[in-house]
Amino acid sequence: MKLILASGSPRRAKILESLGVEFTVVKTDAEECSHPHDPERTVRENALAKWKAAHEGQPEASRILAADTIVWFAGRIYGKPRDLAEAKEFLQELSGKTHTVFTGVAFDGETKVVRSDVTFRNLSDAAICEYVDRVHPTDRAGAYDIDESGDLIVAGWTGSYENIMGLPVEPLKEWGIVQ
C-alpha cells in the first residue's frame, strides 16, 4: 500500500527516509486553525484538515499521513514567522525559557498528539542573529529547527526529539508504519 505524506516539510521527509519508509509527498492547502488556549486541539484539527485535503483525489489504496507542529508558550502559539525580523522576536521571547512543542499526527482518519518540552539557552542578540543568518527559519514553527544548528540555541529537551523536528515516531510505530 502506498504511503502519502501530506506535508512539504523537509524535516518530516527526512525522518521518514531515515526510518526506511517509502512515501510520496503531496502538499495541501488545508486551512489551519489556532486555539491558543488549547494547543492540542489546534494540532489535532490541523493535522486532520491536512489529511482530509490530501485524501481528496487520491486512490482508495493510498494511506495518508499528515502532521501539524506548533510551539506553545505562555498561552501563545508560535507558528512560522512571517519574516526574519519576527523570527528574531520569537527567539528573543523564548530565550532562557522552556516551551512546549505539540505535534498532531493523522493517519487513516485517526489522530494522535505528542508533546515535548524544549529549553532554550539565554540568547544574546548576537547569538540570535547568528542563528537566524545560518538557518533562515521562516518555515519552522517557533522560528527554529532543533536538528539544524540547534546546539546554538537549545539547552535541553524532554520527550521525543523527532516530535520537536515535526514528526514523532511513537504514533508511526503504533499504526504499524515503522517497526
Summary of the structure (lengths in Angstrom):
residues: 179
radius of gyration: 16.0
end to end distance: 16.0
largest distance: 51.6
contacts: 577
relative contact order: 0.18
helix: 36%
strand: 26%
